[in-house]
Structures are given as C-alpha cells and as structure tokens.
Amino acid sequence: MTHRRSVLQNTWLALAMALLANVAWAQSPAAWPDKPIKLILSQPPGSGPDNVARLLGERLAKPLGQAVVVENKPGGQNVIGAQAAARAAPDGYSFYFATTAALVTNKHLFKTLPYDPQKDFVPVAFVAKSPFAVLVKAESPIASMADLIARAKASPGKLSLANEGPRTFGGIIARLINARTQMTANLVSYASVGVSVQDVIGGHADAVVADLASTAALVRQGRLRLLAVTSAKRVAGWEQVPALAELLPGFEMVGWFALMVPAGTPAPVIARMNKELNTLLADADTAQRILTIGPIAEPLGGPEALGSFLNLEHERWSAAVKEIGLLPE
C-alpha cells in the first residue's frame, strides 16, 4: 500500500505541476520565454551531442530573446540525464536534447527504467542524424570494409573491433556487423568512445565502431581512416566513404538527436520552439556548422512527424536486439 500511495502521490504531483504550468501560460501567453531556457543533455561536455546542443543554444537565444543554457548530466547510458529531464517542471523552461539511446534503445535493453521514454516526454522537433562509422588508424593496412571482413574471417577472434560495450549503440552495431558478415571479430568493450578511439590510434585495437560526430575531427586531422558509415546512403561531406548498406543491403543503424519536453508542457511552447528550431536547422550556415561537428541537420516538420519517426525507431531496434539475441537486463 505504501508503494501504491507513493505512486499516486507522484502522479497527482505531476498532474498538478502540468495544470499550474498551463494556467500560468494561459494568463500570460506572450511572456514566454521570460527567463533562460535549459537544455538538459545526458552526455558530457565536449561530446558530439554537447557540441551540437551548444551551437543550437547559442543561435536560438536571438529569436527567443533569452539565453539557452546546456546542462550536462552524463552517465548510466543516458539514464541519469533522461530521468532528470523527465522530472523537470513542465513549464516550458526545461527541454531535453535527447539521443537514440535515451528515447528508444534503452527501452529494449533494460527490464526497468526510472523513466518512460514514451510517456514522460512529448516530441518537439527532430534535430539531426548522427551516423556511426567503422574506423581504423590512418596508418592501418586495413584499407576497406571488405579487407577488414576478410582479415577477420582468416583469423577468427584475432581482429579486435573496439566499441562501448554490448548494450550500447556502438556495441549493438558491432554485433550486427559480426552477425551479418558472418565474421568473428573480437568485440572489445571500452568505458567510453574516447578511450576506444585512442586505443585504435595507439595500435592497441584494430578497428572501432564509433559515432561520426565524435571522430570526424580526428579523421580530418589524418589520425583515423573511415572505412564505412552505418547510414543507408553515403553521408554528405563524406561522399568518398561507402555506406555499409552497399556491402550489406538494408543495413541502416544511425544515431540521432531530438528535442523533447516533459509531458504536460504547454502546447504553445512546443509549437514556438518547433518553429524556431526548424527555421534554424534550415539555415545553410547552421546546417554546415552541424555537419562540421559530424551530424546531419534534418528537420522533419512538426512534433507529430517526430512522434511517427520514434514509433518506427522502436520497431527497428526491437528487431535488431532480437537478431543478435540481446535480452533486456
């Protein structure tokens, strides 16, 4: 009974907060925003998502007339940041700059979560796609994806393919590549993308599966070589790099960023932010700046379009984890 009473209390508290937010909005609809806006991010400072969020925050400040501040809450495979965003007041001043893991893959990897990605958040706008990639150090004798596969098959278990772990985006992609190519690369787990990439550059691992956003600069600096991207088609700005789908038809596993708000946030706030963000993403200079970081700006339209996209992503990832036999824990 105590647990049930606690759940009911929390539910009523959430409803009361949403009601107060909507009443406040109704009383002064033209006042929003009248104070700084917070973008909650479940990645650390300096990461690809952080760089994109800060760029957009800086550029949204002008049309909104208020500062847009990024608040980093990394850890727990996005759970810490997602939980904080879900519990934020639905008053239009807390947004969640969310990733694929927080909104989709975590639901298929964990038996329980301290937040519900489909009930605790409401879509605002799609931001960008962030393809992953298979990379080797620039001096590696591995010159192509076909070469990597051939070497892995020739010496089963010897070629090392670094990733962030079996229950992460990169780890799942690595397992899918192993399964669909029928090779047996040694999948080596690391605590972070940064550590895995540095081990590849240092020659301690043969290749790595990592997001393009966090590795693009190292490729441009000539320290890493791109073998393939995980999008269905070649990526703008990296047209010389083949898509894995060219070798493995139908392969498409990309990360993405989307802007969400806690459930109960006033609809006019959502509509205004959707409009301002889509306008910004359509700006050629902003899109190019995002592409320089790594992701590809891709406005989808209204919140409803993002909602439909999220439903399709749940279907895609549900099928993927079943294919590699990854059970929720």
TORKOL-4160 file (C-alpha; in steps of 0.2 Angstrom, whole numbers, padded with zeros to 4 digits, m for minus):
329
<pt num="1" X="0000" Y="0000" Z="0000"/>
<pt num="2" X="0014" Y="0012" Z="0004"/>
<pt num="3" X="0022" Y="0010" Z="m0014"/>
<pt num="4" X="0005" Y="0012" Z="m0022"/>
<pt num="5" X="0002" Y="0028" Z="m0011"/>
<pt num="6" X="0019" Y="0035" Z="m0016"/>
<pt num="7" X="0015" Y="0031" Z="m0035"/>
<pt num="8" X="m0002" Y="0040" Z="m0033"/>
<pt num="9" X="0006" Y="0055" Z="m0024"/>
<pt num="10" X="0019" Y="0057" Z="m0038"/>
<pt num="11" X="0005" Y="0055" Z="m0052"/>
<pt num="12" X="m0005" Y="0069" Z="m0043"/>
<pt num="13" X="0010" Y="0080" Z="m0041"/>
<pt num="14" X="0014" Y="0078" Z="m0059"/>
<pt num="15" X="m0003" Y="0082" Z="m0064"/>
<pt num="16" X="m0004" Y="0097" Z="m0053"/>
<pt num="17" X="0013" Y="0104" Z="m0060"/>
<pt num="18" X="0006" Y="0102" Z="m0078"/>
<pt num="19" X="m0010" Y="0111" Z="m0073"/>
<pt num="20" X="m0001" Y="0125" Z="m0065"/>
<pt num="21" X="0011" Y="0127" Z="m0080"/>
<pt num="22" X="m0004" Y="0128" Z="m0092"/>
<pt num="23" X="m0013" Y="0140" Z="m0081"/>
<pt num="24" X="0002" Y="0151" Z="m0080"/>
<pt num="25" X="0004" Y="0151" Z="m0099"/>
<pt num="26" X="m0015" Y="0155" Z="m0101"/>
<pt num="27" X="m0013" Y="0170" Z="m0090"/>
<pt num="28" X="0002" Y="0177" Z="m0100"/>
<pt num="29" X="0004" Y="0168" Z="m0117"/>
<pt num="30" X="0015" Y="0182" Z="m0124"/>
<pt num="31" X="0028" Y="0181" Z="m0109"/>
<pt num="32" X="0036" Y="0165" Z="m0114"/>
<pt num="33" X="0051" Y="0165" Z="m0113"/>
<pt num="34" X="0054" Y="0177" Z="m0099"/>
<pt num="35" X="0069" Y="0169" Z="m0092"/>
<pt num="36" X="0083" Y="0157" Z="m0098"/>
<pt num="37" X="0079" Y="0141" Z="m0105"/>
<pt num="38" X="0088" Y="0125" Z="m0100"/>
<pt num="39" X="0093" Y="0111" Z="m0112"/>
<pt num="40" X="0097" Y="0095" Z="m0102"/>
<pt num="41" X="0109" Y="0084" Z="m0110"/>
<pt num="42" X="0114" Y="0066" Z="m0105"/>
<pt num="43" X="0132" Y="0067" Z="m0112"/>
<pt num="44" X="0147" Y="0075" Z="m0106"/>
<pt num="45" X="0154" Y="0092" Z="m0111"/>
<pt num="46" X="0165" Y="0091" Z="m0127"/>
<pt num="47" X="0155" Y="0076" Z="m0134"/>
<pt num="48" X="0147" Y="0077" Z="m0151"/>
<pt num="49" X="0129" Y="0079" Z="m0144"/>
<pt num="50" X="0136" Y="0093" Z="m0132"/>
<pt num="51" X="0144" Y="0102" Z="m0147"/>
<pt num="52" X="0128" Y="0102" Z="m0157"/>
<pt num="53" X="0117" Y="0107" Z="m0142"/>
<pt num="54" X="0128" Y="0122" Z="m0138"/>
<pt num="55" X="0128" Y="0128" Z="m0156"/>
<pt num="56" X="0110" Y="0127" Z="m0157"/>
<pt num="57" X="0108" Y="0135" Z="m0139"/>
<pt num="58" X="0118" Y="0150" Z="m0144"/>
<pt num="59" X="0109" Y="0153" Z="m0160"/>
<pt num="60" X="0091" Y="0150" Z="m0153"/>
<pt num="61" X="0095" Y="0164" Z="m0140"/>
<pt num="62" X="0092" Y="0178" Z="m0153"/>
<pt num="63" X="0075" Y="0173" Z="m0159"/>
<pt num="64" X="0069" Y="0168" Z="m0142"/>
<pt num="65" X="0076" Y="0183" Z="m0133"/>
<pt num="66" X="0083" Y="0173" Z="m0119"/>
<pt num="67" X="0099" Y="0163" Z="m0115"/>
<pt num="68" X="0098" Y="0144" Z="m0119"/>
<pt num="69" X="0109" Y="0135" Z="m0107"/>
<pt num="70" X="0116" Y="0117" Z="m0109"/>
<pt num="71" X="0115" Y="0107" Z="m0093"/>
<pt num="72" X="0126" Y="0091" Z="m0094"/>
<pt num="73" X="0120" Y="0076" Z="m0084"/>
<pt num="74" X="0130" Y="0061" Z="m0091"/>
<pt num="75" X="0131" Y="0043" Z="m0085"/>
<pt num="76" X="0121" Y="0027" Z="m0084"/>
<pt num="77" X="0119" Y="0025" Z="m0103"/>
<pt num="78" X="0109" Y="0041" Z="m0103"/>
<pt num="79" X="0098" Y="0036" Z="m0089"/>
<pt num="80" X="0104" Y="0050" Z="m0077"/>
<pt num="81" X="0100" Y="0064" Z="m0089"/>
<pt num="82" X="0084" Y="0057" Z="m0096"/>
<pt num="83" X="0077" Y="0054" Z="m0078"/>
<pt num="84" X="0082" Y="0072" Z="m0073"/>
<pt num="85" X="0073" Y="0079" Z="m0089"/>
<pt num="86" X="0058" Y="0068" Z="m0086"/>
<pt num="87" X="0056" Y="0075" Z="m0068"/>
<pt num="88" X="0059" Y="0093" Z="m0073"/>
<pt num="89" X="0044" Y="0105" Z="m0071"/>
<pt num="90" X="0034" Y="0105" Z="m0087"/>
<pt num="91" X="0034" Y="0124" Z="m0088"/>
<pt num="92" X="0042" Y="0127" Z="m0104"/>
<pt num="93" X="0059" Y="0131" Z="m0097"/>
<pt num="94" X="0067" Y="0113" Z="m0097"/>
<pt num="95" X="0070" Y="0104" Z="m0113"/>
<pt num="96" X="0078" Y="0088" Z="m0116"/>
<pt num="97" X="0091" Y="0086" Z="m0130"/>
<pt num="98" X="0089" Y="0068" Z="m0132"/>
<pt num="99" X="0098" Y="0054" Z="m0141"/>
<pt num="100" X="0093" Y="0037" Z="m0148"/>
<pt num="101" X="0098" Y="0028" Z="m0133"/>
<pt num="102" X="0088" Y="0038" Z="m0121"/>
<pt num="103" X="0072" Y="0038" Z="m0131"/>
<pt num="104" X="0072" Y="0021" Z="m0140"/>
<pt num="105" X="0086" Y="0008" Z="m0137"/>
<pt num="106" X="0086" Y="0009" Z="m0118"/>
<pt num="107" X="0068" Y="0003" Z="m0118"/>
<pt num="108" X="0074" Y="m0013" Z="m0127"/>
<pt num="109" X="0090" Y="m0016" Z="m0116"/>
<pt num="110" X="0083" Y="m0013" Z="m0098"/>
<pt num="111" X="0070" Y="m0023" Z="m0090"/>
<pt num="112" X="0065" Y="m0007" Z="m0080"/>
<pt num="113" X="0070" Y="0011" Z="m0081"/>
<pt num="114" X="0067" Y="0025" Z="m0069"/>
<pt num="115" X="0058" Y="0035" Z="m0083"/>
<pt num="116" X="0046" Y="0030" Z="m0098"/>
<pt num="117" X="0053" Y="0037" Z="m0114"/>
<pt num="118" X="0036" Y="0036" Z="m0122"/>
<pt num="119" X="0025" Y="0043" Z="m0108"/>
<pt num="120" X="0036" Y="0055" Z="m0099"/>
<pt num="121" X="0041" Y="0065" Z="m0114"/>
<pt num="122" X="0032" Y="0075" Z="m0128"/>
<pt num="123" X="0041" Y="0077" Z="m0145"/>
<pt num="124" X="0046" Y="0095" Z="m0150"/>
<pt num="125" X="0057" Y="0093" Z="m0166"/>
<pt num="126" X="0069" Y="0082" Z="m0174"/>
<pt num="127" X="0087" Y="0089" Z="m0174"/>
<pt num="128" X="0099" Y="0079" Z="m0184"/>
<pt num="129" X="0105" Y="0061" Z="m0189"/>
<pt num="130" X="0122" Y="0055" Z="m0182"/>
<pt num="131" X="0129" Y="0040" Z="m0192"/>
<pt num="132" X="0141" Y="0029" Z="m0184"/>
<pt num="133" X="0156" Y="0023" Z="m0193"/>
<pt num="134" X="0169" Y="0009" Z="m0193"/>
<pt num="135" X="0186" Y="0017" Z="m0192"/>
<pt num="136" X="0205" Y="0011" Z="m0191"/>
<pt num="137" X="0220" Y="0022" Z="m0188"/>
<pt num="138" X="0226" Y="0031" Z="m0203"/>
<pt num="139" X="0242" Y="0020" Z="m0205"/>
<pt num="140" X="0232" Y="0004" Z="m0204"/>
<pt num="141" X="0235" Y="m0009" Z="m0218"/>
<pt num="142" X="0216" Y="m0012" Z="m0217"/>
<pt num="143" X="0210" Y="m0001" Z="m0232"/>
<pt num="144" X="0192" Y="m0006" Z="m0234"/>
<pt num="145" X="0177" Y="m0014" Z="m0225"/>
<pt num="146" X="0179" Y="m0029" Z="m0237"/>
<pt num="147" X="0198" Y="m0030" Z="m0231"/>
<pt num="148" X="0193" Y="m0029" Z="m0213"/>
<pt num="149" X="0180" Y="m0043" Z="m0215"/>
<pt num="150" X="0192" Y="m0054" Z="m0225"/>
<pt num="151" X="0206" Y="m0052" Z="m0211"/>
<pt num="152" X="0193" Y="m0056" Z="m0198"/>
<pt num="153" X="0187" Y="m0072" Z="m0206"/>
<pt num="154" X="0205" Y="m0078" Z="m0210"/>
<pt num="155" X="0210" Y="m0077" Z="m0192"/>
<pt num="156" X="0194" Y="m0079" Z="m0181"/>
<pt num="157" X="0194" Y="m0070" Z="m0165"/>
<pt num="158" X="0210" Y="m0061" Z="m0168"/>
<pt num="159" X="0205" Y="m0045" Z="m0176"/>
<pt num="160" X="0199" Y="m0033" Z="m0162"/>
<pt num="161" X="0184" Y="m0022" Z="m0165"/>
<pt num="162" X="0183" Y="m0009" Z="m0151"/>
<pt num="163" X="0166" Y="m0002" Z="m0145"/>
<pt num="164" X="0157" Y="0005" Z="m0130"/>
<pt num="165" X="0150" Y="m0012" Z="m0124"/>
<pt num="166" X="0137" Y="m0024" Z="m0129"/>
<pt num="167" X="0122" Y="m0014" Z="m0123"/>
<pt num="168" X="0127" Y="0002" Z="m0131"/>
<pt num="169" X="0124" Y="0009" Z="m0148"/>
<pt num="170" X="0141" Y="0005" Z="m0155"/>
<pt num="171" X="0141" Y="m0012" Z="m0147"/>
<pt num="172" X="0125" Y="m0017" Z="m0155"/>
<pt num="173" X="0131" Y="m0011" Z="m0172"/>
<pt num="174" X="0147" Y="m0021" Z="m0170"/>
<pt num="175" X="0137" Y="m0037" Z="m0165"/>
<pt num="176" X="0126" Y="m0034" Z="m0180"/>
<pt num="177" X="0141" Y="m0032" Z="m0192"/>
<pt num="178" X="0148" Y="m0048" Z="m0185"/>
<pt num="179" X="0132" Y="m0057" Z="m0187"/>
<pt num="180" X="0128" Y="m0051" Z="m0205"/>
<pt num="181" X="0145" Y="m0053" Z="m0212"/>
<pt num="182" X="0147" Y="m0070" Z="m0203"/>
<pt num="183" X="0164" Y="m0064" Z="m0197"/>
<pt num="184" X="0171" Y="m0067" Z="m0179"/>
<pt num="185" X="0180" Y="m0051" Z="m0174"/>
<pt num="186" X="0184" Y="m0050" Z="m0156"/>
<pt num="187" X="0172" Y="m0037" Z="m0149"/>
<pt num="188" X="0182" Y="m0027" Z="m0136"/>
<pt num="189" X="0172" Y="m0016" Z="m0124"/>
<pt num="190" X="0178" Y="0001" Z="m0118"/>
<pt num="191" X="0172" Y="0013" Z="m0105"/>
<pt num="192" X="0170" Y="0027" Z="m0117"/>
<pt num="193" X="0171" Y="0031" Z="m0136"/>
<pt num="194" X="0186" Y="0042" Z="m0132"/>
<pt num="195" X="0196" Y="0028" Z="m0124"/>
<pt num="196" X="0192" Y="0016" Z="m0138"/>
<pt num="197" X="0197" Y="0028" Z="m0151"/>
<pt num="198" X="0213" Y="0032" Z="m0143"/>
<pt num="199" X="0217" Y="0013" Z="m0142"/>
<pt num="200" X="0214" Y="0012" Z="m0160"/>
<pt num="201" X="0226" Y="0027" Z="m0164"/>
<pt num="202" X="0239" Y="0019" Z="m0152"/>
<pt num="203" X="0238" Y="0002" Z="m0161"/>
<pt num="204" X="0231" Y="m0007" Z="m0146"/>
<pt num="205" X="0215" Y="m0011" Z="m0156"/>
<pt num="206" X="0212" Y="m0014" Z="m0175"/>
<pt num="207" X="0196" Y="m0005" Z="m0178"/>
<pt num="208" X="0182" Y="0004" Z="m0169"/>
<pt num="209" X="0164" Y="0007" Z="m0171"/>
<pt num="210" X="0160" Y="0025" Z="m0165"/>
<pt num="211" X="0149" Y="0039" Z="m0170"/>
<pt num="212" X="0154" Y="0051" Z="m0184"/>
<pt num="213" X="0151" Y="0066" Z="m0173"/>
<pt num="214" X="0165" Y="0062" Z="m0160"/>
<pt num="215" X="0178" Y="0055" Z="m0173"/>
<pt num="216" X="0175" Y="0067" Z="m0188"/>
<pt num="217" X="0189" Y="0079" Z="m0182"/>
<pt num="218" X="0202" Y="0065" Z="m0180"/>
<pt num="219" X="0198" Y="0059" Z="m0197"/>
<pt num="220" X="0201" Y="0077" Z="m0204"/>
<pt num="221" X="0217" Y="0078" Z="m0194"/>
<pt num="222" X="0223" Y="0062" Z="m0203"/>
<pt num="223" X="0224" Y="0052" Z="m0187"/>
<pt num="224" X="0209" Y="0040" Z="m0191"/>
<pt num="225" X="0203" Y="0032" Z="m0208"/>
<pt num="226" X="0185" Y="0030" Z="m0211"/>
<pt num="227" X="0180" Y="0013" Z="m0219"/>
<pt num="228" X="0161" Y="0014" Z="m0219"/>
<pt num="229" X="0146" Y="0023" Z="m0212"/>
<pt num="230" X="0131" Y="0015" Z="m0205"/>
<pt num="231" X="0118" Y="0025" Z="m0214"/>
<pt num="232" X="0108" Y="0018" Z="m0228"/>
<pt num="233" X="0117" Y="0030" Z="m0240"/>
<pt num="234" X="0133" Y="0039" Z="m0241"/>
<pt num="235" X="0134" Y="0055" Z="m0230"/>
<pt num="236" X="0135" Y="0072" Z="m0236"/>
<pt num="237" X="0153" Y="0079" Z="m0234"/>
<pt num="238" X="0160" Y="0061" Z="m0234"/>
<pt num="239" X="0154" Y="0055" Z="m0251"/>
<pt num="240" X="0170" Y="0046" Z="m0254"/>
<pt num="241" X="0166" Y="0034" Z="m0239"/>
<pt num="242" X="0154" Y="0019" Z="m0243"/>
<pt num="243" X="0139" Y="0015" Z="m0233"/>
<pt num="244" X="0138" Y="m0002" Z="m0225"/>
<pt num="245" X="0122" Y="m0005" Z="m0235"/>
<pt num="246" X="0132" Y="m0006" Z="m0251"/>
<pt num="247" X="0140" Y="m0021" Z="m0244"/>
<pt num="248" X="0126" Y="m0027" Z="m0233"/>
<pt num="249" X="0110" Y="m0022" Z="m0241"/>
<pt num="250" X="0097" Y="m0015" Z="m0230"/>
<pt num="251" X="0109" Y="m0010" Z="m0216"/>
<pt num="252" X="0104" Y="0006" Z="m0208"/>
<pt num="253" X="0108" Y="0010" Z="m0190"/>
<pt num="254" X="0111" Y="0028" Z="m0186"/>
<pt num="255" X="0110" Y="0039" Z="m0170"/>
<pt num="256" X="0100" Y="0055" Z="m0170"/>
<pt num="257" X="0096" Y="0069" Z="m0159"/>
<pt num="258" X="0079" Y="0076" Z="m0155"/>
<pt num="259" X="0072" Y="0089" Z="m0144"/>
<pt num="260" X="0059" Y="0084" Z="m0131"/>
<pt num="261" X="0050" Y="0091" Z="m0116"/>
<pt num="262" X="0042" Y="0084" Z="m0100"/>
<pt num="263" X="0024" Y="0078" Z="m0103"/>
<pt num="264" X="0012" Y="0092" Z="m0098"/>
<pt num="265" X="0022" Y="0106" Z="m0106"/>
<pt num="266" X="0010" Y="0119" Z="m0114"/>
<pt num="267" X="0007" Y="0116" Z="m0132"/>
<pt num="268" X="0010" Y="0134" Z="m0137"/>
<pt num="269" X="0028" Y="0132" Z="m0130"/>
<pt num="270" X="0031" Y="0116" Z="m0140"/>
<pt num="271" X="0024" Y="0125" Z="m0156"/>
<pt num="272" X="0035" Y="0140" Z="m0154"/>
<pt num="273" X="0051" Y="0130" Z="m0151"/>
<pt num="274" X="0047" Y="0118" Z="m0165"/>
<pt num="275" X="0046" Y="0134" Z="m0177"/>
<pt num="276" X="0061" Y="0142" Z="m0171"/>
<pt num="277" X="0072" Y="0126" Z="m0171"/>
<pt num="278" X="0066" Y="0121" Z="m0189"/>
<pt num="279" X="0070" Y="0138" Z="m0195"/>
<pt num="280" X="0087" Y="0137" Z="m0188"/>
<pt num="281" X="0091" Y="0120" Z="m0195"/>
<pt num="282" X="0085" Y="0126" Z="m0212"/>
<pt num="283" X="0099" Y="0139" Z="m0211"/>
<pt num="284" X="0113" Y="0134" Z="m0223"/>
<pt num="285" X="0127" Y="0141" Z="m0211"/>
<pt num="286" X="0119" Y="0132" Z="m0196"/>
<pt num="287" X="0117" Y="0116" Z="m0206"/>
<pt num="288" X="0135" Y="0117" Z="m0212"/>
<pt num="289" X="0142" Y="0120" Z="m0194"/>
<pt num="290" X="0132" Y="0105" Z="m0188"/>
<pt num="291" X="0140" Y="0095" Z="m0202"/>
<pt num="292" X="0157" Y="0100" Z="m0197"/>
<pt num="293" X="0154" Y="0093" Z="m0180"/>
<pt num="294" X="0148" Y="0077" Z="m0188"/>
<pt num="295" X="0129" Y="0075" Z="m0188"/>
<pt num="296" X="0117" Y="0080" Z="m0202"/>
<pt num="297" X="0104" Y="0093" Z="m0199"/>
<pt num="298" X="0087" Y="0086" Z="m0204"/>
<pt num="299" X="0071" Y="0095" Z="m0199"/>
<pt num="300" X="0056" Y="0083" Z="m0201"/>
<pt num="301" X="0042" Y="0096" Z="m0198"/>
<pt num="302" X="0030" Y="0096" Z="m0184"/>
<pt num="303" X="0030" Y="0087" Z="m0167"/>
<pt num="304" X="0018" Y="0074" Z="m0175"/>
<pt num="305" X="0032" Y="0069" Z="m0188"/>
<pt num="306" X="0044" Y="0066" Z="m0174"/>
<pt num="307" X="0032" Y="0055" Z="m0165"/>
<pt num="308" X="0029" Y="0044" Z="m0180"/>
<pt num="309" X="0048" Y="0043" Z="m0183"/>
<pt num="310" X="0050" Y="0037" Z="m0164"/>
<pt num="311" X="0037" Y="0024" Z="m0167"/>
<pt num="312" X="0047" Y="0017" Z="m0182"/>
<pt num="313" X="0063" Y="0018" Z="m0172"/>
<pt num="314" X="0056" Y="0007" Z="m0159"/>
<pt num="315" X="0051" Y="m0006" Z="m0172"/>
<pt num="316" X="0069" Y="m0006" Z="m0180"/>
<pt num="317" X="0078" Y="m0008" Z="m0163"/>
<pt num="318" X="0066" Y="m0021" Z="m0156"/>
<pt num="319" X="0070" Y="m0031" Z="m0172"/>
<pt num="320" X="0089" Y="m0028" Z="m0171"/>
<pt num="321" X="0091" Y="m0033" Z="m0152"/>
<pt num="322" X="0081" Y="m0049" Z="m0156"/>
<pt num="323" X="0093" Y="m0053" Z="m0171"/>
<pt num="324" X="0108" Y="m0053" Z="m0160"/>
<pt num="325" X="0100" Y="m0061" Z="m0145"/>
<pt num="326" X="0102" Y="m0047" Z="m0134"/>
<pt num="327" X="0090" Y="m0048" Z="m0119"/>
<pt num="328" X="0084" Y="m0034" Z="m0108"/>
<pt num="329" X="0093" Y="m0034" Z="m0091"/>
